[in-house]
Amino acid sequence: MELTSEQRALRESVADLLRRHPPVLDPEIDGAADRDAELWRSLSEIGVGGLAIPEQFGGAGAGPVEISVVAEQLGRALAPSPLLGSAVLAAQVILATDDQSAHNAFLPKISNGSLIASLAWTDSEGGWDPTRAACYATARGSGGWTLTGTAHYVLDADLAGLLIVAATMPDDSIGLFEVTPGQPGVAIEATPAMDQTRRLCVVRLAAAADDPLACREDASVALAVGRDLACIALSAEQVGAAARALELTTAYTQTRIQFGRPIASFQAIQHRLAELYALVESARELSYRAAGQAAAGPGAGTELSLLAATAKAYCSEALAKVAAEMIQLHGAIGITWEYDAHRYFKRAHGAGQLFGSPSAHLARIAASILDG
């Protein structure tokens, strides 16, 4: 897919910002959280937080392709940021409802970076099925709702000023609720993850209550839209990580000496690198094709959902392959803390499971083909 001049300018702006403010990849370093927050403020200042939010709510009115352009650069740097969880997943789920008060209250703040929103949805199995939720809503006699349950893999919940909670309603439909993180009955616990650059949390709700967001239909429709757009953004992030991992590996093979010569001079190594290059480029093409389809609007329908599933599955496998070869071709040094090879390997396996494993998405594609 050929980027426009505006999209190329956006790519260079984000890349330049990341060069000037390199992300902290080890959360144990003093001041890492502050530097992550500063990076997100800087990204928000150039409009990243509001790229896919309509102009009427303070956003740029751009779309999935622009989000993919940014996500690819963040993936290259393994940059920790709330882009995926707040500006894409949560914001797009809110936008997919018809709750104008929620649009007006939350989207401008998400857009300018002053509010981080998190979507509490899936259970410990991480199925990300729009027809299922980890939490339950019970009507109170005095009016309003009570929410109970435990949601897992909630992106950036420990930084969030807003939780959007998906909950099973008494009629077995899915509802969405606004919950303030600090209110009684809400417990948020950051959970250690293989990928230290991805903030994941467990959110436990006990008697937390709020009014539901208005949806024309069952909120599972909004969840499906959010999941598909998040899968596309994540696939672009995976492409960026794979491309950078391949660049670092190629450079290393030119300096690693075996039998008196760089290992890059051996034909077997050249073949492996060429295969990885083809894999990364095909993953990029598929990811951007899905983003382009999403940019066509709501009419994309089932084809968009299948493209999103395909992009997520393929790009997950592509990054896993490149990261594994990165470890192999770096030799023993590839698993030391001094080199970033292990971080790309961990990102590959963590991102591969987020929003559904490759096998789960392939099963969804197969079921659609058989039903069709």
N, C-alpha and C positions, 0 to 999 in steps of 0.2 A: 504494500500500500504506500503510495506516495504522499508524504506529508505536505501540507500547505506551508507557505512562508511564515504565517502566524504560528503554526504548530511547531515549526523548526525553531522559531525565536523563543517560544515557550520552553522547548527542550533545552536550549542553550542557557536560558535564564536559570532554570532549575539546576542544571549541571554546574554552572558557575557558582551559584549559591552554595552547593554542596562542596565545591572545591575550597571556597573561602571559609565555610563552617563545616568541616568534616564531622560526621556523626560519631558519637561515642558508642563503641560496640560492646563494651564491657560495663554492665550496670553497677558493678562493684567499685568502679573508679569514683573517687570523691567528686561531687558536683555533676555526675552524669545526668541525673534527672533535670537539673537546672539547664544544662546544655541542650538536652532533648527539647525542653519547653521553649528555649530560645530559638532552636532550629524551626520549630513549628510556627512560632510567631513570625519568623522571617519568611517562611513559606507562605503564610497567610497574608503577609504584606504584599506579596506579588500576586495574590489572588488565587492561590492553589486551593484553599479551603472552600471557595465558592464556585469552582469551575463548573460543576454540574448542577448548580442551583440557579433557577431563573432570575433574571435581572430584577423583577418586581420584589424579590426577597433579598436583594443586595448581592446576588451572585453575578457571575460572568455570563451566564446563559450559554455556556459552551456545552460539552457533552462527553460521552464515553471515550471518544478518540483522544480528546485533550487529557482526560483523566489517565488514559493509558500512557500517553507521552510522559506525564509526570511520574506515574507508578514505575515505569521502566527505569527512569533515572534513580528513583529511590531504591529500587531493587538492586541496581548496580552497586550502590554504596551500602546496602543493607541498612538503610537509615531507619531508625525507629521513628514512627510518626503516626498520628491518629487519622491519616488520610483514609485508609481502608475502612476502619471501624466507624468513624464519625462522619467524614465528608462524603463517603460513598454508601456504606451499608445503612447506617441509621438515617442519614439525611434522605436517601432515596426511598426508604420505607415510609418515612413521614410524608414525603412528597407524593407517594402513591396512594395515600389516603385522601379523603376529600374534607379533612378537618382544617378549615381555613384559619381558625384561631391558632391551631398548632403550627401551621405554616408561618403565620405572622409572628408568633412568639419565639419560635426556635430557629427557623432557617436563616434569618439575618445574622444571628449570633454564631451559628455554625459556620456560616460563610466567612465572617471576619475573624474567625479563630478564637473568639472570646468564650465560646461554649464548646465543650467536647461532649458528644452524645454517644451512648453505647446501647446496643441492642442485646437484651437478655432473652435468649430464645431456646437454645438446644439443650438436651440433657447430656449425661456423661458419655453416651454413645456417639455424640457428635453427628447425628444424622442430617440435620439441617433440612428436615422435611417440612414444607410450608403447612401441611395439614396436622402437624404435631407440635406441641410446645411442652417445655419442662415444667411450667407453672400452671396453676389453676386459679380461676376467678370464681368467687362465691358472692352472691348478692346478699347485702346486709339488710336486715329488717328496717333499719332507719334510713335506708337509701345508700347508694354508693356500692363499692365493691371491696372485697378482701382478697388479697393475692397471697398464695402460699406456693412453695416449691423451691427448687434449686436449679439455677441455670449455669451451665458450664461454658468454657471457652468464650467468655465475654470480653471482647476487645477493648482495652484501655478503660475498663470500668473503674479502676482505682484513681483515674484522672478525671472522670466524667462529672459534669454538673447536671446531667440528665440521663436517666435510664428510660428506655422504651422497652417495656416488658410484653412479650407475647405470652398469652395465657389461654388455656382451654376454657371456654365458657360452659355454662350449665347445659346448653343445647348441643354441645360437642363442636361448635364452631370455634374459630380462633379470633380472639380479640387483642387489641393493642392498648396498653395503658402507659400513661406518663407517671413516672415515679421519681421523686427527689432522693438522691443517694443518701443524704444525711437524716432522713426521717426515721422514726421508730419502726422497728421490724425489718429493716434493710441492713444486711451484713455483706460487705464486699471483701473478698480475700484474694490477694494476688497469688497466683500459683506458679511455681517454678516450671519453666518449659525448656525443652531441649534447645530451642532457638532463643537465646537470651535477648535478641533484638526485637522480640514480639511480646508485647504485654498482654497476658491472658489472665482472666480472673474468674472466680466462682462467685455468683451472686445468690445469696439465700434470702428468701422472703418469708416473713411470718407476720401475718395480719397487716401487711402494707396495703394501703388502699388508695385508689384514685379513680378518676373518671376515665372511661375508655376514649380513645381517639375515634372519631366518626369515620366509618368506611361505607361506601356504597354497597360493597359486597363483603363476604367473609374476609377478614384481614389476611388470610392465607394468600390471597392474590397479591397484596402489597409485599408480603414476605418473599414470594416467588420472584417478584420484580427486583427487590433488593438483593436477593441471593444471586440472581443471574448477573446483575451489574457488578456485584462484588467479585464474582468468579472471573469476569472479564478483566477487571482491574488487577486481581491477583495474578492472572495469567501473564499480564504485561510485566508485573513486578518479577515474576519468575523468569521471564525472558531476559530482563535486565540483569538479574543475578547470574543467569547462565552465560550471558555474553561476557560479563566481567570476569567470571571464573575462567572462561576459556582464554581471555586475553592474558590473565595472570599466569595461567598454565603454559601458554605458548611462549611467553617471555621467559619463564623459568626453564623450559626445555632448551632454550638457546644458551643458557649459562651453566646448566648442570652437565658436568663432564663425566663420561664413562668411556673406558678404553681409549682415552686420549683425545676424545672429540665430543662436541655437544650432542646430547641425545636427540636434539631436533634434526640432526643430519641423518639419522637412521630412517629408512623408508617405512618401517613398521610404525614408528612414532608419527611420521608425517601422515600416514593413512588414518591413524586414530584421530589426529587433530582435524583432518579434512572431514571425517565423518561427523565429528562434533560440530564443526562449523555449519554443515548442511542441516544438522538437527536444530541448532539454534535459529538459523534463518527460517526454516519451515515453521518453527514454533512462533516466531515473530509474525510471520505472514498470517497464520491462523488466528493469533490473538488479535491482531488489528482488523482482520476480517470480521471477527465477532463484534469488536467495538464499532466498526462501521455499520454493521447491521443494527446494533443497538441505537446508533445515532439516527436511524431511519424513523424511530418513534414507536409508539405503542402498537402500531399495526404489524410490527415484526413478529409478534406472537410466538407460536410454537417453534418456528425456525430459529428465533433468537435464543430460546431456552436450550435447544439442542446444540446450537453453536457455542453457547456459553459453557455447556457441559463438555463439549468436545475440546474447547480451548483449555479448560481447567485440567482435564485428564491428560491431554497431550503435553502441555507445558509443564505439568507436574513431573511427568516421566522424563521430559527433556532435561529439566534442571537436575533431577536425581542422577541421570546418566552422566551429565557434565561434571557434577560435583564428585561423583565416585571416581571418574577418571582424573579429576584434579588431585584427589588424594593419592591415587596410584602413581601418577607421573611426578608428583613431588617427592615420592618415597617417604621415608620415615619422618622427614621434616614436616610433612603435610598434616601430621596429627599433633604438632606442638603448638603451644599457645602463641609463639612468636610469629607464626604465619596465619593468615586468614582463611586458609583452605578449610579448616574444620568448621569455620563459621558459615561458609557457603554450603557445606555438607549438612549442617544442622538446619539451615534455612530451607534447604531442599526437602528434608523429611518433615519439618514442621508445616511448611506451606502446603505440602502434598496432602495433608489430612484436613487442613482448614477448609470449611464450607463443603466438606465431603471428600472422601478418598477418590482416587482415579477409578477404582473398581465400582464405586457407588455411582459415579457419573456415567460410566460405560453401561452399567445395568439400566440406568434411566434411558439412555439412548436406545439400547436394545429393546426395552419395553415399548418405547414409542414406535419403533419400526414394526414390531410384531403387532401392535394395536392398529397401526396404520394399514 
